[in-house]
Amino acid sequence: MSPNSVGVLLCNIGTPDSPTPAAVKRYLNEFLSDRRVVEIPRFIWWPILHGVILQSRPKKSAKLYQKIWTEHGSPLLYYSRRLADSLEKAINIPVALGMHYGQPSIKNALAELQQKQVTKILIFPLYPQYSATTTAAAFDRVADTLKTWRNIPEIRMMHDYADDEYYIKAVSQSIQAARQQQGRKHLLFSFHGIPKRFVDAGDPYHERCQTTAQLIAAELNLKPEEFFISFQSRLGRAEWLQPYTDKTLKKFPEQSMTEVHVVCPGFAVDCLETLEEIAIQGRKQFLEKGGKTFHYISALNDSPAHVETLAKIIKKQII
């Protein structure tokens, strides 16, 4: 790809427009209607989604969003926008931000790049570890939009960057900075979970998460007993990737591990799953079982280190 003609589409999962039941319901409806996210046959899933989940979950989720909402709105959208803006300045080519669900949409982001007359687009999902539920879902949105275009640009899709040296170093440095400030503690890598049957069917996500954690641990010279890997955010009764983060945090104090750092290397920017599920709920779960010190290590967000990391990765793709 020639740097003179390329544009970058940054993709992220999305967020409700506001922390209200109505807005959360719209978001969940779009999210949970995606066949990449829920593979249950529609005739079984539709009554569950519309008759049960969308009737009860929005009110509960809205209360959780209210805990992490800021003066800037959704943390995920705020940090994603700042990251996109800073990245555009760093690489000096057009960068547009598009969300799978909600606004700004991938469709509108592609239209933005089209208006800037780019002839080649690098699709860059902000998911370090590939999964069909995220990365492939982003490609689906791109493909749906391009179906309506008369003149389709050249497309390159970033698969993932789970083992990229720049990404590994950036996350490792953020962990090291926390350890220098707060002391050396047991380290828990918490990744977003997916149903186990997805992995059994061929999704490489679990392997990619393991790769990321092991490389970071090696970069930090951690011993096997100094770090752990778990999976969060499970939904429903089916088995998801294990061990589960909440259960792991509850067991740590019982195993004489009362000081812990938690980092979520699968999240490019902080969001509900990191700020509420880990930093608030995870802390509570850990301390209630006898834990003494709990520190959540923030996502890279819009930090200069993250901007530099993504710029280096993108440049490798467009040269």
C-alpha positions in Angstrom: 0.0 0.0 0.0 1.3 3.5 -0.8 1.2 5.9 2.1 0.0 8.6 -0.3 -3.3 6.9 -1.0 -4.1 4.8 2.0 -6.6 5.5 4.8 -7.0 3.6 8.1 -10.3 2.4 9.5 -10.0 1.9 13.3 -12.8 -0.4 14.5 -14.0 -0.9 18.0 -17.0 -2.7 19.5 -19.2 0.3 20.3 -21.1 1.8 23.3 -24.6 3.0 24.1 -25.2 6.7 23.4 -26.0 7.3 27.0 -26.3 5.3 30.3 -30.0 5.0 30.1 -32.1 1.8 29.8 -33.5 2.9 26.4 -30.0 3.6 25.0 -28.6 0.4 26.4 -31.5 -1.6 25.0 -30.8 -0.2 21.5 -27.2 -1.1 21.8 -27.8 -4.6 23.2 -30.4 -5.3 20.5 -27.8 -4.6 17.8 -25.0 -6.3 19.6 -26.8 -9.5 20.5 -28.5 -9.8 17.1 -25.1 -10.3 15.4 -24.7 -13.9 14.3 -21.0 -13.6 15.0 -21.7 -12.9 18.7 -24.6 -15.4 19.2 -24.6 -18.4 17.0 -27.8 -19.9 18.4 -30.4 -20.5 15.7 -32.7 -17.5 15.3 -35.9 -19.3 16.0 -34.5 -20.3 19.4 -32.6 -17.1 20.2 -35.2 -14.5 19.1 -37.7 -15.2 21.8 -34.9 -15.3 24.4 -33.5 -12.0 23.2 -36.7 -10.1 22.8 -38.8 -11.8 25.4 -36.3 -12.0 28.2 -32.9 -10.3 27.8 -34.1 -7.0 26.3 -36.9 -6.8 28.9 -34.6 -7.0 31.9 -31.0 -6.5 31.1 -31.0 -2.9 29.9 -32.1 -1.5 33.2 -29.4 -3.4 35.1 -26.7 -2.6 32.6 -27.6 1.1 32.5 -26.9 1.2 36.2 -23.4 -0.2 35.6 -22.7 2.2 32.8 -23.7 5.1 35.1 -20.9 4.1 37.4 -18.2 4.6 34.7 -19.8 7.4 32.6 -17.7 10.6 32.6 -18.1 14.2 31.7 -16.9 13.2 28.3 -19.5 10.5 28.0 -18.6 6.9 27.3 -14.9 6.1 28.2 -14.7 3.7 25.3 -15.8 6.3 22.8 -13.8 9.1 24.4 -10.5 7.2 24.4 -11.1 5.7 21.0 -11.7 9.1 19.4 -8.7 10.6 21.1 -6.6 7.6 19.9 -7.8 7.9 16.3 -7.1 11.7 16.3 -3.6 11.3 17.7 -2.8 8.4 15.4 -3.8 10.4 12.4 -1.4 13.1 13.4 1.4 10.6 14.1 1.2 8.7 10.7 0.0 11.7 8.6 -2.7 9.8 6.8 -6.5 9.8 7.2 -7.8 7.7 10.1 -11.5 7.2 10.7 -13.2 5.6 13.7 -16.1 3.2 13.3 -18.0 1.1 15.8 -19.6 -2.3 15.2 -22.7 -1.3 17.1 -23.9 2.2 17.8 -22.2 5.5 16.6 -20.0 6.4 14.9 -20.8 3.5 12.6 -18.3 1.6 10.4 -20.5 2.6 7.5 -20.1 6.3 8.3 -16.4 5.9 8.9 -15.9 4.3 5.5 -17.9 7.1 3.9 -15.5 9.6 5.7 -12.5 7.9 4.1 -14.3 7.8 0.7 -14.8 11.5 0.8 -11.1 11.9 1.3 -10.6 9.9 -1.9 -8.4 7.2 -0.5 -7.9 4.3 -2.9 -6.6 1.8 -0.3 -7.9 1.2 3.2 -6.3 -0.7 6.0 -9.0 -2.2 8.3 -7.5 -2.1 11.8 -9.8 -3.7 14.5 -8.7 -2.6 17.9 -8.6 -6.2 19.1 -5.1 -7.5 19.8 -6.2 -11.1 19.8 -8.2 -12.3 16.9 -11.7 -13.8 17.4 -14.6 -14.3 15.0 -16.8 -12.6 17.6 -14.8 -9.3 17.2 -12.3 -9.1 14.3 -14.4 -11.1 11.9 -17.5 -9.2 13.0 -15.7 -6.0 12.0 -15.0 -7.4 8.6 -18.6 -8.3 8.2 -19.6 -4.7 8.8 -17.1 -3.5 6.3 -18.2 -6.0 3.7 -21.9 -5.0 4.2 -21.0 -1.4 3.5 -18.8 -2.1 0.5 -21.6 -4.1 -1.1 -23.3 -0.7 -1.9 -20.2 1.0 -3.3 -19.7 1.2 -7.1 -15.9 1.7 -6.9 -14.5 -0.6 -4.1 -11.0 0.4 -2.8 -8.2 -2.0 -2.2 -8.6 -3.5 1.2 -6.2 -4.9 3.6 -7.4 -6.4 6.9 -5.3 -6.5 10.0 -5.8 -10.0 11.5 -4.4 -9.2 15.0 -1.3 -8.1 16.8 -1.3 -10.5 19.8 2.4 -11.1 19.4 3.6 -7.9 17.9 6.8 -6.8 19.6 5.8 -3.1 19.9 2.4 -4.1 21.5 4.1 -6.5 23.9 6.6 -3.9 25.0 4.0 -1.2 25.4 1.8 -3.4 27.7 4.9 -4.7 29.6 6.1 -1.1 30.2 2.7 -0.1 31.6 2.8 -3.1 33.9 6.3 -2.3 35.0 5.4 1.3 35.7 2.6 0.1 38.0 4.9 -2.4 39.8 7.5 0.3 40.4 4.9 2.6 41.8 2.8 0.1 43.8 5.1 -2.7 44.4 5.6 -6.2 43.0 2.4 -8.2 43.3 0.9 -11.3 41.7 -0.2 -10.5 38.2 -3.5 -11.6 36.7 -4.1 -11.3 32.9 -7.9 -11.0 32.4 -9.1 -11.4 28.8 -12.7 -11.2 27.6 -14.2 -14.6 27.4 -16.0 -16.4 24.5 -18.0 -19.6 24.6 -15.7 -22.7 24.7 -17.6 -24.2 21.7 -16.4 -21.3 19.5 -12.8 -22.4 20.2 -13.6 -26.0 19.7 -15.0 -25.0 16.3 -11.7 -23.4 15.3 -11.6 -19.9 16.7 -7.9 -19.2 17.6 -8.8 -16.6 20.3 -7.7 -18.7 23.3 -4.3 -19.5 21.8 -3.8 -15.9 20.9 -4.5 -14.8 24.5 -2.1 -17.3 25.8 0.5 -16.1 23.4 0.1 -12.5 24.5 0.3 -13.3 28.2 3.3 -15.6 27.8 5.2 -13.0 25.8 4.5 -10.2 28.3 5.5 -12.5 31.2 8.8 -13.2 29.4 9.4 -9.5 28.7 8.9 -8.9 32.5 11.0 -12.0 33.4 8.1 -13.4 35.5 8.3 -16.8 37.0 5.3 -19.2 36.2 4.0 -18.8 39.7 4.0 -15.0 39.5 1.3 -14.6 36.8 -2.1 -16.1 36.0 -4.5 -16.0 33.0 -8.3 -15.9 33.3 -11.4 -14.9 31.2 -14.2 -12.5 32.1 -17.6 -11.3 31.0 -19.3 -14.6 30.4 -23.0 -14.5 29.5 -25.6 -17.3 29.8 -25.3 -20.8 31.0 -23.0 -22.3 28.4 -19.4 -23.1 29.3 -17.0 -20.2 28.4 -13.2 -20.1 28.4 -11.8 -20.9 31.8 -10.7 -20.2 34.4 -13.2 -17.4 35.1 -11.8 -14.1 36.3 -14.4 -13.6 39.1 -13.8 -17.0 40.6 -10.1 -16.7 40.3 -10.1 -13.4 42.2 -12.2 -15.0 44.9 -9.7 -17.9 45.2 -6.5 -15.9 45.4 -6.8 -14.9 49.1 -7.5 -18.6 50.0 -4.2 -19.4 48.4 -2.3 -16.7 50.4 -2.2 -14.3 47.4 -3.5 -11.2 49.0 -1.9 -8.6 46.7 -2.7 -8.5 43.0 -2.4 -6.4 39.9 -5.0 -7.1 37.2 -4.3 -6.1 33.6 -6.6 -6.6 30.6 -4.4 -6.8 27.4 -7.3 -7.7 25.2 -8.8 -4.2 25.6 -7.2 -1.4 23.6 -9.1 1.2 25.7 -11.0 1.2 29.0 -14.7 0.4 28.9 -17.5 -1.1 31.0 -15.7 -4.5 31.1 -12.5 -3.1 32.6 -13.7 -0.1 34.6 -16.8 -1.6 36.2 -16.4 -5.4 35.9 -12.7 -5.4 37.0 -11.8 -2.2 38.7 -15.0 -2.1 40.7 -16.6 -5.5 40.9 -13.3 -7.4 40.7 -11.8 -5.4 43.5 -14.9 -6.0 45.7 -14.8 -9.7 45.0 -11.1 -9.9 45.9 -11.3 -7.8 49.1 -14.4 -9.5 50.4 -12.6 -12.9 50.3 -9.7 -11.5 52.3 -7.5 -9.8 49.7 -5.5 -6.8 51.0 -4.3 -4.9 47.9 -5.9 -4.7 44.5 -4.7 -2.6 41.6 -6.2 -2.5 38.1 -3.7 -1.5 35.5 -5.4 0.8 33.0 -5.6 0.0 29.3 -3.2 1.8 27.0 -6.0 4.2 26.0 -4.8 7.3 24.2 -1.4 7.3 25.8 1.6 8.4 23.7 3.0 4.9 24.1 -0.2 3.4 22.6 -0.2 5.9 19.7 3.4 5.2 19.0 2.8 1.4 19.1 -0.2 1.5 16.7 1.7 3.9 14.4 4.6 1.4 14.1 2.3 -1.5 13.5 0.3 0.3 10.9 3.5 1.5 9.1 4.6 -2.1 8.8 1.3 -2.8 7.0 1.2 0.0 4.6 4.8 0.1 3.3 
